[in-house]
Amino acid sequence: MEINQLKKELGLSQQDLADFFDMNYGSFANSSAKERYENALCSFYEVAKKALEEKNIKTVDEAQTLDEKAQT
């Protein structure tokens, strides 16, 4: 998974990502470790999403899709 896909799927901003690491926006954006931070978030999300799927728990994206279908 790429960081842009993660941000889109979860509705996250760059500021949100910086907040995960207790950093301000500028520090995060200019960090030499930014790519590692982003890769770590993507990896963690993939592991968490897989675990939720195995337990048959709906993710935010799936729940929204189900809600949209129910409204039609």
Distance bins in CASP14 RR format, pairs under 12 A and 6 or more apart:
PFRMAT RR
TARGET T0000
AUTHOR 0000-0000-0000
RMODE 2
METHOD distances of the structure
MODEL  1
1 7 0 0 0 0 0 1 0 0 0 0 0
1 8 0 0 0 0 0 1 0 0 0 0 0
1 9 0 0 0 0 1 0 0 0 0 0 0
1 10 0 0 0 0 0 1 0 0 0 0 0
1 38 0 0 0 0 0 1 0 0 0 0 0
1 39 0 0 0 0 1 0 0 0 0 0 0
1 40 0 0 0 0 0 1 0 0 0 0 0
1 41 0 0 0 0 1 0 0 0 0 0 0
1 42 1 0 1 0 0 0 0 0 0 0 0
1 43 0 0 0 0 1 0 0 0 0 0 0
1 44 0 0 0 0 0 1 0 0 0 0 0
1 45 1 0 0 1 0 0 0 0 0 0 0
1 46 1 0 1 0 0 0 0 0 0 0 0
1 47 0 0 0 0 0 1 0 0 0 0 0
1 48 0 0 0 0 0 1 0 0 0 0 0
1 49 0 0 0 0 1 0 0 0 0 0 0
1 50 0 0 0 0 0 1 0 0 0 0 0
2 8 0 0 0 0 1 0 0 0 0 0 0
2 9 0 0 0 0 0 1 0 0 0 0 0
2 35 0 0 0 0 0 1 0 0 0 0 0
2 38 0 0 0 0 1 0 0 0 0 0 0
2 39 0 0 0 0 1 0 0 0 0 0 0
2 41 0 0 0 0 0 1 0 0 0 0 0
2 42 1 0 0 1 0 0 0 0 0 0 0
2 43 0 0 0 0 0 1 0 0 0 0 0
2 45 0 0 0 0 0 1 0 0 0 0 0
2 46 0 0 0 0 0 1 0 0 0 0 0
3 9 0 0 0 0 0 1 0 0 0 0 0
3 10 0 0 0 0 0 1 0 0 0 0 0
3 12 0 0 0 0 1 0 0 0 0 0 0
3 13 0 0 0 0 0 1 0 0 0 0 0
3 14 0 0 0 0 1 0 0 0 0 0 0
3 16 0 0 0 0 0 1 0 0 0 0 0
3 17 1 0 0 1 0 0 0 0 0 0 0
3 34 0 0 0 0 1 0 0 0 0 0 0
3 35 0 0 0 0 1 0 0 0 0 0 0
3 36 0 0 0 0 0 1 0 0 0 0 0
3 37 0 0 0 0 1 0 0 0 0 0 0
3 38 1 0 1 0 0 0 0 0 0 0 0
3 39 1 0 0 1 0 0 0 0 0 0 0
3 40 0 0 0 0 0 1 0 0 0 0 0
3 41 1 0 0 1 0 0 0 0 0 0 0
3 42 1 0 0 1 0 0 0 0 0 0 0
3 43 0 0 0 0 0 1 0 0 0 0 0
3 45 0 0 0 0 1 0 0 0 0 0 0
4 10 0 0 0 0 0 1 0 0 0 0 0
4 11 0 0 0 0 0 1 0 0 0 0 0
4 12 0 0 0 0 0 1 0 0 0 0 0
4 13 0 0 0 0 0 1 0 0 0 0 0
4 14 0 0 0 0 0 1 0 0 0 0 0
4 17 0 0 0 0 0 1 0 0 0 0 0
4 38 0 0 0 0 1 0 0 0 0 0 0
4 41 0 0 0 0 0 1 0 0 0 0 0
4 42 0 0 0 0 0 1 0 0 0 0 0
5 11 0 0 0 0 0 1 0 0 0 0 0
5 12 0 0 0 0 0 1 0 0 0 0 0
5 38 0 0 0 0 0 1 0 0 0 0 0
5 41 0 0 0 0 0 1 0 0 0 0 0
5 42 0 0 0 0 1 0 0 0 0 0 0
5 45 0 0 0 0 1 0 0 0 0 0 0
5 46 0 0 0 0 0 1 0 0 0 0 0
5 49 0 0 0 0 0 1 0 0 0 0 0
5 61 0 0 0 0 0 1 0 0 0 0 0
6 12 1 0 0 1 0 0 0 0 0 0 0
6 13 0 0 0 0 0 1 0 0 0 0 0
6 14 0 0 0 0 0 1 0 0 0 0 0
6 16 0 0 0 0 0 1 0 0 0 0 0
6 17 0 0 0 0 1 0 0 0 0 0 0
6 20 0 0 0 0 0 1 0 0 0 0 0
6 37 0 0 0 0 0 1 0 0 0 0 0
6 38 0 0 0 0 1 0 0 0 0 0 0
6 39 0 0 0 0 0 1 0 0 0 0 0
6 40 0 0 0 0 0 1 0 0 0 0 0
6 41 1 0 0 1 0 0 0 0 0 0 0
6 42 1 0 1 0 0 0 0 0 0 0 0
6 43 0 0 0 0 0 1 0 0 0 0 0
6 44 0 0 0 0 1 0 0 0 0 0 0
6 45 1 0 1 0 0 0 0 0 0 0 0
6 46 0 0 0 0 1 0 0 0 0 0 0
6 48 0 0 0 0 0 1 0 0 0 0 0
6 49 0 0 0 0 0 1 0 0 0 0 0
6 59 0 0 0 0 0 1 0 0 0 0 0
6 60 0 0 0 0 0 1 0 0 0 0 0
6 61 0 0 0 0 0 1 0 0 0 0 0
7 13 1 0 0 1 0 0 0 0 0 0 0
7 14 0 0 0 0 1 0 0 0 0 0 0
7 15 0 0 0 0 0 1 0 0 0 0 0
7 16 0 0 0 0 1 0 0 0 0 0 0
7 17 1 0 0 1 0 0 0 0 0 0 0
7 20 0 0 0 0 0 1 0 0 0 0 0
7 38 0 0 0 0 1 0 0 0 0 0 0
7 41 0 0 0 0 1 0 0 0 0 0 0
7 42 0 0 0 0 1 0 0 0 0 0 0
7 45 0 0 0 0 0 1 0 0 0 0 0
8 60 0 0 0 0 0 1 0 0 0 0 0
8 61 0 0 0 0 1 0 0 0 0 0 0
9 41 0 0 0 0 0 1 0 0 0 0 0
9 42 0 0 0 0 0 1 0 0 0 0 0
9 45 0 0 0 0 1 0 0 0 0 0 0
9 46 0 0 0 0 0 1 0 0 0 0 0
9 49 0 0 0 0 1 0 0 0 0 0 0
9 59 0 0 0 0 1 0 0 0 0 0 0
9 60 1 0 0 1 0 0 0 0 0 0 0
9 61 1 0 1 0 0 0 0 0 0 0 0
9 62 0 0 0 0 0 1 0 0 0 0 0
9 64 0 0 0 0 0 1 0 0 0 0 0
9 65 0 0 0 0 0 1 0 0 0 0 0
10 16 0 0 0 0 1 0 0 0 0 0 0
10 17 0 0 0 0 0 1 0 0 0 0 0
10 20 0 0 0 0 0 1 0 0 0 0 0
10 41 0 0 0 0 1 0 0 0 0 0 0
10 42 0 0 0 0 0 1 0 0 0 0 0
10 44 0 0 0 0 0 1 0 0 0 0 0
10 45 1 0 0 1 0 0 0 0 0 0 0
10 48 0 0 0 0 0 1 0 0 0 0 0
10 49 0 0 0 0 0 1 0 0 0 0 0
10 59 0 0 0 0 1 0 0 0 0 0 0
10 60 1 0 0 1 0 0 0 0 0 0 0
10 61 0 0 0 0 1 0 0 0 0 0 0
10 64 0 0 0 0 0 1 0 0 0 0 0
11 17 0 0 0 0 0 1 0 0 0 0 0
11 60 0 0 0 0 1 0 0 0 0 0 0
11 61 0 0 0 0 1 0 0 0 0 0 0
11 64 0 0 0 0 0 1 0 0 0 0 0
12 18 0 0 0 0 0 1 0 0 0 0 0
12 19 0 0 0 0 1 0 0 0 0 0 0
12 20 0 0 0 0 1 0 0 0 0 0 0
12 38 0 0 0 0 0 1 0 0 0 0 0
12 41 0 0 0 0 1 0 0 0 0 0 0
12 42 0 0 0 0 0 1 0 0 0 0 0
12 45 0 0 0 0 0 1 0 0 0 0 0
12 60 0 0 0 0 0 1 0 0 0 0 0
13 19 0 0 0 0 1 0 0 0 0 0 0
13 20 0 0 0 0 0 1 0 0 0 0 0
13 25 0 0 0 0 1 0 0 0 0 0 0
13 28 0 0 0 0 0 1 0 0 0 0 0
13 29 0 0 0 0 0 1 0 0 0 0 0
14 20 0 0 0 0 0 1 0 0 0 0 0
14 21 0 0 0 0 0 1 0 0 0 0 0
14 23 0 0 0 0 0 1 0 0 0 0 0
14 24 0 0 0 0 0 1 0 0 0 0 0
14 25 1 0 0 1 0 0 0 0 0 0 0
14 26 0 0 0 0 1 0 0 0 0 0 0
14 27 0 0 0 0 0 1 0 0 0 0 0
14 28 1 0 0 1 0 0 0 0 0 0 0
14 29 1 0 0 1 0 0 0 0 0 0 0
14 30 0 0 0 0 0 1 0 0 0 0 0
14 31 0 0 0 0 0 1 0 0 0 0 0
14 34 0 0 0 0 1 0 0 0 0 0 0
14 37 0 0 0 0 0 1 0 0 0 0 0
14 38 0 0 0 0 1 0 0 0 0 0 0
14 41 0 0 0 0 0 1 0 0 0 0 0
15 21 0 0 0 0 0 1 0 0 0 0 0
15 23 0 0 0 0 1 0 0 0 0 0 0
15 24 0 0 0 0 1 0 0 0 0 0 0
15 25 1 0 1 0 0 0 0 0 0 0 0
15 26 0 0 0 0 1 0 0 0 0 0 0
15 27 0 0 0 0 0 1 0 0 0 0 0
15 28 0 0 0 0 1 0 0 0 0 0 0
15 29 0 0 0 0 1 0 0 0 0 0 0
16 23 0 0 0 0 0 1 0 0 0 0 0
16 25 0 0 0 0 1 0 0 0 0 0 0
16 28 0 0 0 0 0 1 0 0 0 0 0
16 38 0 0 0 0 0 1 0 0 0 0 0
16 41 0 0 0 0 1 0 0 0 0 0 0
17 23 0 0 0 0 1 0 0 0 0 0 0
17 24 0 0 0 0 0 1 0 0 0 0 0
17 25 0 0 0 0 1 0 0 0 0 0 0
17 26 0 0 0 0 0 1 0 0 0 0 0
17 27 0 0 0 0 0 1 0 0 0 0 0
17 28 1 0 0 1 0 0 0 0 0 0 0
17 29 0 0 0 0 1 0 0 0 0 0 0
17 31 0 0 0 0 0 1 0 0 0 0 0
17 34 0 0 0 0 1 0 0 0 0 0 0
17 35 0 0 0 0 0 1 0 0 0 0 0
17 37 1 0 0 1 0 0 0 0 0 0 0
17 38 1 0 0 1 0 0 0 0 0 0 0
17 39 0 0 0 0 0 1 0 0 0 0 0
17 40 0 0 0 0 0 1 0 0 0 0 0
17 41 1 0 0 1 0 0 0 0 0 0 0
17 42 0 0 0 0 0 1 0 0 0 0 0
17 45 0 0 0 0 0 1 0 0 0 0 0
18 24 1 0 0 1 0 0 0 0 0 0 0
18 25 1 0 1 0 0 0 0 0 0 0 0
18 26 1 0 0 1 0 0 0 0 0 0 0
18 27 1 0 0 1 0 0 0 0 0 0 0
18 28 1 1 0 0 0 0 0 0 0 0 0
18 29 1 0 0 1 0 0 0 0 0 0 0
18 30 0 0 0 0 0 1 0 0 0 0 0
18 31 0 0 0 0 1 0 0 0 0 0 0
18 34 0 0 0 0 1 0 0 0 0 0 0
18 37 0 0 0 0 1 0 0 0 0 0 0
18 38 0 0 0 0 0 1 0 0 0 0 0
18 41 0 0 0 0 0 1 0 0 0 0 0
19 25 0 0 0 0 1 0 0 0 0 0 0
19 27 0 0 0 0 0 1 0 0 0 0 0
19 28 0 0 0 0 1 0 0 0 0 0 0
19 37 0 0 0 0 0 1 0 0 0 0 0
19 41 0 0 0 0 0 1 0 0 0 0 0
20 28 0 0 0 0 1 0 0 0 0 0 0
20 34 0 0 0 0 0 1 0 0 0 0 0
20 37 1 0 0 1 0 0 0 0 0 0 0
20 38 0 0 0 0 0 1 0 0 0 0 0
20 40 0 0 0 0 1 0 0 0 0 0 0
20 41 1 0 0 1 0 0 0 0 0 0 0
20 42 0 0 0 0 0 1 0 0 0 0 0
20 44 0 0 0 0 1 0 0 0 0 0 0
20 45 0 0 0 0 0 1 0 0 0 0 0
21 27 0 0 0 0 1 0 0 0 0 0 0
21 28 1 0 0 1 0 0 0 0 0 0 0
21 29 0 0 0 0 0 1 0 0 0 0 0
21 31 0 0 0 0 1 0 0 0 0 0 0
21 33 0 0 0 0 1 0 0 0 0 0 0
21 34 0 0 0 0 1 0 0 0 0 0 0
21 36 0 0 0 0 0 1 0 0 0 0 0
21 37 1 0 1 0 0 0 0 0 0 0 0
21 38 0 0 0 0 0 1 0 0 0 0 0
21 40 0 0 0 0 1 0 0 0 0 0 0
21 41 0 0 0 0 1 0 0 0 0 0 0
22 28 0 0 0 0 1 0 0 0 0 0 0
22 37 0 0 0 0 0 1 0 0 0 0 0
23 29 0 0 0 0 1 0 0 0 0 0 0
23 30 0 0 0 0 1 0 0 0 0 0 0
23 31 1 0 0 1 0 0 0 0 0 0 0
23 33 0 0 0 0 1 0 0 0 0 0 0
23 34 0 0 0 0 1 0 0 0 0 0 0
23 37 0 0 0 0 1 0 0 0 0 0 0
24 30 0 0 0 0 0 1 0 0 0 0 0
24 31 0 0 0 0 0 1 0 0 0 0 0
25 31 0 0 0 0 0 1 0 0 0 0 0
25 34 0 0 0 0 0 1 0 0 0 0 0
26 34 0 0 0 0 0 1 0 0 0 0 0
27 33 0 0 0 0 0 1 0 0 0 0 0
27 34 0 0 0 0 1 0 0 0 0 0 0
27 37 0 0 0 0 0 1 0 0 0 0 0
28 34 1 0 0 1 0 0 0 0 0 0 0
28 35 0 0 0 0 0 1 0 0 0 0 0
28 36 0 0 0 0 0 1 0 0 0 0 0
28 37 1 0 0 1 0 0 0 0 0 0 0
28 38 0 0 0 0 1 0 0 0 0 0 0
28 41 0 0 0 0 0 1 0 0 0 0 0
29 35 0 0 0 0 0 1 0 0 0 0 0
29 37 0 0 0 0 0 1 0 0 0 0 0
29 38 0 0 0 0 0 1 0 0 0 0 0
31 37 1 0 0 1 0 0 0 0 0 0 0
31 38 0 0 0 0 0 1 0 0 0 0 0
33 39 0 0 0 0 1 0 0 0 0 0 0
33 40 0 0 0 0 1 0 0 0 0 0 0
34 40 0 0 0 0 0 1 0 0 0 0 0
34 41 0 0 0 0 0 1 0 0 0 0 0
35 41 0 0 0 0 0 1 0 0 0 0 0
35 42 0 0 0 0 0 1 0 0 0 0 0
36 42 0 0 0 0 0 1 0 0 0 0 0
36 43 0 0 0 0 0 1 0 0 0 0 0
37 43 0 0 0 0 0 1 0 0 0 0 0
37 44 0 0 0 0 0 1 0 0 0 0 0
38 44 0 0 0 0 0 1 0 0 0 0 0
38 45 0 0 0 0 0 1 0 0 0 0 0
39 45 0 0 0 0 0 1 0 0 0 0 0
39 46 0 0 0 0 0 1 0 0 0 0 0
40 46 0 0 0 0 0 1 0 0 0 0 0
40 47 0 0 0 0 0 1 0 0 0 0 0
41 47 0 0 0 0 0 1 0 0 0 0 0
41 48 0 0 0 0 0 1 0 0 0 0 0
42 48 0 0 0 0 0 1 0 0 0 0 0
42 49 0 0 0 0 0 1 0 0 0 0 0
43 49 0 0 0 0 0 1 0 0 0 0 0
43 50 0 0 0 0 0 1 0 0 0 0 0
44 50 0 0 0 0 0 1 0 0 0 0 0
44 51 0 0 0 0 0 1 0 0 0 0 0
45 51 0 0 0 0 0 1 0 0 0 0 0
45 52 0 0 0 0 0 1 0 0 0 0 0
45 59 0 0 0 0 1 0 0 0 0 0 0
45 60 0 0 0 0 0 1 0 0 0 0 0
45 61 0 0 0 0 0 1 0 0 0 0 0
46 52 0 0 0 0 0 1 0 0 0 0 0
46 53 0 0 0 0 0 1 0 0 0 0 0
46 59 0 0 0 0 0 1 0 0 0 0 0
47 53 0 0 0 0 0 1 0 0 0 0 0
47 54 0 0 0 0 0 1 0 0 0 0 0
48 54 0 0 0 0 0 1 0 0 0 0 0
48 55 0 0 0 0 0 1 0 0 0 0 0
48 57 0 0 0 0 0 1 0 0 0 0 0
48 59 0 0 0 0 1 0 0 0 0 0 0
48 60 0 0 0 0 0 1 0 0 0 0 0
49 55 0 0 0 0 0 1 0 0 0 0 0
49 57 0 0 0 0 1 0 0 0 0 0 0
49 58 0 0 0 0 0 1 0 0 0 0 0
49 59 1 0 1 0 0 0 0 0 0 0 0
49 60 0 0 0 0 1 0 0 0 0 0 0
49 61 0 0 0 0 1 0 0 0 0 0 0
49 62 0 0 0 0 1 0 0 0 0 0 0
50 57 0 0 0 0 0 1 0 0 0 0 0
50 59 0 0 0 0 0 1 0 0 0 0 0
51 57 0 0 0 0 1 0 0 0 0 0 0
51 59 0 0 0 0 0 1 0 0 0 0 0
52 58 1 0 0 1 0 0 0 0 0 0 0
52 59 1 0 1 0 0 0 0 0 0 0 0
52 60 0 0 0 0 0 1 0 0 0 0 0
52 61 0 0 0 0 0 1 0 0 0 0 0
52 62 0 0 0 0 1 0 0 0 0 0 0
52 63 0 0 0 0 0 1 0 0 0 0 0
53 59 1 0 0 1 0 0 0 0 0 0 0
53 61 0 0 0 0 0 1 0 0 0 0 0
53 62 0 0 0 0 1 0 0 0 0 0 0
56 62 0 0 0 0 0 1 0 0 0 0 0
57 63 0 0 0 0 1 0 0 0 0 0 0
58 64 0 0 0 0 1 0 0 0 0 0 0
58 65 0 0 0 0 1 0 0 0 0 0 0
58 66 1 0 0 1 0 0 0 0 0 0 0
58 67 0 0 0 0 0 1 0 0 0 0 0
59 65 0 0 0 0 1 0 0 0 0 0 0
59 66 0 0 0 0 0 1 0 0 0 0 0
60 66 0 0 0 0 0 1 0 0 0 0 0
60 67 0 0 0 0 0 1 0 0 0 0 0
61 67 0 0 0 0 0 1 0 0 0 0 0
61 68 0 0 0 0 0 1 0 0 0 0 0
62 68 0 0 0 0 0 1 0 0 0 0 0
62 69 0 0 0 0 0 1 0 0 0 0 0
63 69 0 0 0 0 0 1 0 0 0 0 0
63 70 0 0 0 0 0 1 0 0 0 0 0
64 70 0 0 0 0 0 1 0 0 0 0 0
64 71 0 0 0 0 0 1 0 0 0 0 0
65 71 0 0 0 0 0 1 0 0 0 0 0
65 72 0 0 0 0 0 1 0 0 0 0 0
66 72 0 0 0 0 0 1 0 0 0 0 0
END
